[in-house]
Amino acid sequence: MARIGFIGLGNMGGPMAVNLVKAGHAVLGFDLSAAAQEKARQGGVTPVDSMAAAVQEAEVVVSMLPAGRHVRDAYAGEGGILESVQGAALLIDCSTIDVDSARAVHEAAKAKGMEMLDAPVSGGVAGAEQGTLTFMVGGGEQGFEAARPYLEVMGKAAVHAGAAGNGQVAKACNNMVLGISMLAISEAFNLAEKQGLDPEKLFEISSQASGSCWAMLNHNPVPGIVETAASNRDYEPGFAAGMMLKDLRLAQDAAQRAGCSTPLGAEAAALYGIFCNSGYEGKDYSGIYRMIRGDWF
Ligand code: NAD
């Protein structure tokens, strides 16, 4: 069993670290928040009082941090992971961050002779708790194979997306599709209802026709259609609109840097920006249906 240093024990990282403990690994965890440290301790993680203490003797380092600047600081900053690790640890960053930061941290790790993976996840807090996340992984084949046993403990699937940063590219592209899909569904179900077509009837038809998509089948924004959808719980997340906005902005950042036109992605980012700035960033992302209807909470 491995000695693992876990950095960032928040809503996602906390339960992921606990799942590694349950699989028999020795996990030393560090978070700036005392409450996060305490919660992870209750799950069997050993809390330590610095990043260096968590990673010094680690064979594997896993991080789950808010954004690119946190990840850059944590790995390449003074007293950070790359300075503190003593052996040749395998480094796995599971945060959702911008592609450039991911690639910069890969380069810094490579310069120190360390194997690094960007491995953002899909599946949310429930997936982190249940160990059913999907990992999209960028980095070398050898590192991916070495990481597989740990990823399998925290998730149900891990796909190697290719070179450094490609995990983040996959995450940004996937969630751009999800955001655009949710807006398309919201417009269609609203139009149907306003024209006298029962939304349930539209679902019965579209779910078996060419308009069907994952968001319609699983996160339908109209209450009463898909039992498990957040629309039946007053749009409590689920997947918060603020998180969707973050991911859409990461996709726009990647598109601009690549000189790539993504007009629908840009529109989705703008619309989710209005929704979040109106005070609904904590609602499920499917709640944007109410904004499209002009029928706010
Ligand atoms: P969170 O805010 O609950 O957790 C982040 C934790 O990092 C916090 O506890 C914070 O104190 C800690 N932290 C920040 N800087 C630190 C540092 N320098 N050292 C140690 N700890 C530090 O956020 P979360 O929901 O757990 O999300 C984490 C990442 O996972 C984000 O990149 C997010 O986009 C991604 N993600 C989240 C979800 C979700 O549904 N919550 C789903 C998929 C991906």
Residues whose N, C-alpha, C, O or C-beta is under 5 A from the ligand:
A	BS01	NAD	I7 G8 L9 G10 N11 M12 G13 F30 D31 L32 S33 A36 M64 L65 P66 A67 H70 C94 S95 T96 V121 G124 V125 G238
